[in-house]
Amino acid sequence: MSIIEDPSLAHLLAELHARSDAQLAALSAFTQRRASDGWTPTAEEVKQFVSDKLVALDRDKAEFCYQLGRAIDARRIVEIGTSYGVSTLYLAAALRDNIAERGGAGLVIGTEYEPQKAAAASAHFERAGLSRHIELRQGDLRETLRVIDEPVDFLLVDIWIGVARPALELVAPHLRAGAVVICDNTDLHRSDYADYFAFLNDAANGFQTMTLPFKGGLEMSVRRYV
């Protein structure tokens, strides 16, 4: 049962999670082929393979993000790696519920490089009735996230590992003291996240971090000071 008290949204999320789960075997086979055969796909082959893959945040992790967004009354949320918009729906639902309960305003800023994924995500936002709470910026995140007008309360990093640190560095100047950063699979790919952890553990950057015991690990970092 979903924690989202919105039957139509819960139904859509169940549908999207089911689609994502059904693609896990294909994703695993693709990864194993690269590891076992020494096969190196071209950039075009990778792009073609992932074009229809949701690669959604696991349901329990997404629900945790919803709960966390509610707990800190998040009003300015940034998501790096929107894909088909599954986790974005949870973030926007948290924002909507915060506004309904306490008033005020807010925005979820998402960014997605692939035009077809951005279009699909936008359709999901519209179907869920959450479009008014989301600004989806399509393109290279180094450009789409250059302008963030207000302090950020919550940042979700769910993107290719090599981009995780540059993305965090880009948004970090906008994170308020007390802001929360969530990053997926930091235990499963610990060594690959070395640069990301180096940034978090640099005292000058003001973060305190811990790896939560979700499948693959979920990094929760708090901006202690700016």
C-alpha positions in Angstrom: 0.0 0.0 0.0 1.4 3.4 -1.0 2.0 6.1 1.7 0.6 8.6 -0.9 -2.9 9.4 0.2 -4.0 10.1 -3.4 -5.6 7.0 -5.1 -5.1 8.2 -8.6 -1.4 9.0 -8.0 -0.8 5.8 -6.1 -2.3 3.9 -9.1 0.0 5.7 -11.5 3.1 5.1 -9.3 2.2 1.4 -9.0 2.0 1.2 -12.8 5.4 2.9 -13.3 7.1 0.9 -10.6 5.8 -2.3 -12.3 7.2 -1.2 -15.6 10.5 -0.4 -14.1 10.7 -3.7 -12.2 10.0 -5.6 -15.4 13.1 -4.0 -17.0 15.5 -5.0 -14.3 16.4 -8.4 -15.9 17.4 -6.6 -19.2 19.4 -4.0 -17.3 21.2 -6.7 -15.4 22.0 -8.7 -18.5 23.4 -5.6 -20.3 25.6 -4.9 -17.3 26.8 -8.5 -17.0 27.6 -8.7 -20.7 29.9 -5.6 -20.3 31.6 -7.1 -17.3 32.0 -10.7 -18.4 32.7 -10.4 -22.1 34.8 -7.3 -22.0 32.3 -5.8 -24.4 32.4 -2.0 -24.7 29.2 -0.7 -26.3 29.4 2.6 -28.2 27.7 5.7 -26.9 25.0 5.2 -29.4 24.4 1.6 -28.4 24.1 2.7 -24.7 21.8 5.5 -25.6 19.5 3.2 -27.6 19.4 0.6 -24.9 18.5 3.0 -22.1 16.1 5.1 -24.1 13.0 3.1 -22.9 14.3 2.2 -19.5 12.7 3.9 -16.5 15.6 3.1 -14.1 13.3 4.3 -11.3 14.3 4.8 -7.7 13.2 1.7 -5.7 9.7 2.2 -4.2 11.0 2.1 -0.6 13.6 4.7 -1.3 11.1 6.9 -3.2 8.7 6.7 -0.3 11.5 7.6 2.1 12.2 10.7 0.0 8.5 11.6 0.2 8.6 11.2 4.0 11.8 13.2 4.3 10.4 16.0 2.2 7.4 16.2 4.4 9.4 16.1 7.6 11.6 19.0 6.6 8.8 20.9 5.0 10.8 21.1 1.7 9.8 23.9 -0.5 12.6 24.1 -3.0 13.6 20.6 -4.3 16.1 19.8 -7.0 16.3 16.4 -8.7 19.2 15.4 -10.8 18.3 12.6 -13.3 14.5 12.8 -13.8 14.2 10.0 -16.5 10.5 9.1 -16.7 9.7 11.1 -13.6 8.8 8.4 -11.1 10.8 9.9 -8.1 9.8 13.4 -9.3 6.2 12.5 -8.6 7.0 11.5 -5.0 8.9 14.8 -4.5 6.2 16.9 -6.0 3.6 15.0 -3.9 5.6 15.9 -0.8 5.7 19.6 -1.9 2.0 19.6 -2.7 1.1 18.2 0.7 3.4 20.6 2.5 1.7 23.5 0.8 -1.8 22.1 1.5 -0.9 21.7 5.2 1.1 24.8 5.9 0.4 27.2 3.0 3.0 29.0 1.0 4.6 27.9 -2.3 7.4 25.9 -3.7 8.9 24.1 -6.7 10.5 20.9 -7.7 13.2 21.5 -10.3 14.0 18.4 -12.4 16.6 18.0 -15.2 16.7 15.4 -17.9 19.1 15.2 -20.9 17.1 13.0 -23.2 14.2 14.8 -25.0 12.0 11.7 -25.2 12.3 10.9 -21.5 11.6 14.5 -20.6 8.4 14.4 -22.8 7.3 11.1 -21.2 8.0 12.5 -17.7 6.0 15.7 -18.5 3.0 13.5 -19.6 3.2 11.6 -16.2 3.2 14.9 -14.3 0.2 16.1 -16.2 -1.6 12.8 -15.6 -0.9 13.0 -11.9 -2.1 16.6 -11.7 1.3 17.7 -10.4 2.6 19.8 -13.3 2.1 23.1 -11.5 4.6 22.0 -8.8 7.3 20.9 -11.2 9.7 22.7 -13.5 11.4 20.2 -15.8 14.5 21.5 -17.5 15.6 19.5 -20.6 19.2 19.5 -21.6 22.7 19.3 -20.2 22.6 19.8 -16.4 25.7 21.9 -16.5 23.5 24.4 -18.3 20.0 23.7 -16.9 21.0 24.0 -13.3 23.1 27.1 -13.6 20.3 29.3 -12.4 18.5 28.4 -9.2 16.8 31.4 -7.7 16.1 30.4 -4.1 17.9 28.3 -1.4 17.4 24.5 -1.9 16.0 22.4 0.9 16.3 19.0 -0.7 18.5 17.5 -3.4 18.1 14.0 -5.0 21.0 12.7 -7.0 20.0 9.7 -9.1 22.1 9.8 -12.2 25.1 8.1 -13.7 27.9 7.9 -11.1 30.5 9.9 -13.1 28.2 12.9 -13.0 27.2 12.7 -9.4 30.0 14.9 -8.0 29.9 17.5 -10.7 26.2 17.8 -10.2 26.5 18.1 -6.4 29.2 20.7 -6.9 26.9 22.7 -9.1 24.0 22.7 -6.7 25.9 22.9 -3.5 26.2 26.7 -3.4 22.4 26.9 -3.4 21.9 24.4 -0.5 20.8 26.1 2.7 22.1 25.1 6.1 20.1 22.0 7.1 19.4 21.0 3.5 19.3 17.2 2.8 21.1 15.4 -0.1 20.1 11.9 -1.1 22.2 9.8 -3.5 21.4 6.2 -4.6 23.4 3.0 -4.6 26.4 4.5 -2.7 27.2 1.2 -1.0 26.8 -1.1 -4.1 29.2 1.2 -6.0 31.3 2.5 -3.1 34.6 2.7 -5.0 33.0 4.4 -8.0 31.6 7.1 -5.8 35.1 8.0 -4.4 35.1 11.5 -5.9 31.5 12.1 -4.6 32.6 11.0 -1.1 35.7 13.1 -1.3 33.6 16.2 -1.8 31.2 15.3 1.0 34.0 14.5 3.4 35.9 17.8 2.8 35.2 19.8 5.9 35.2 23.0 3.9 32.0 21.9 2.2 30.0 21.5 5.4 28.4 18.1 5.0 27.7 15.3 7.5 26.9 12.0 5.8 25.8 8.4 6.5 24.9 5.4 4.3 21.4 4.2 5.1 20.7 0.4 4.9 18.5 0.3 1.8 19.3 -2.1 -0.9 22.5 -0.9 -2.6 22.8 1.8 0.0 21.2 5.3 0.1 23.4 8.2 1.1 21.8 10.8 3.3 23.9 13.9 3.7 23.0 17.1 5.7 24.5 20.5 4.9 25.5 21.5 8.4 26.8 24.9 7.5 27.4 27.1 4.4 
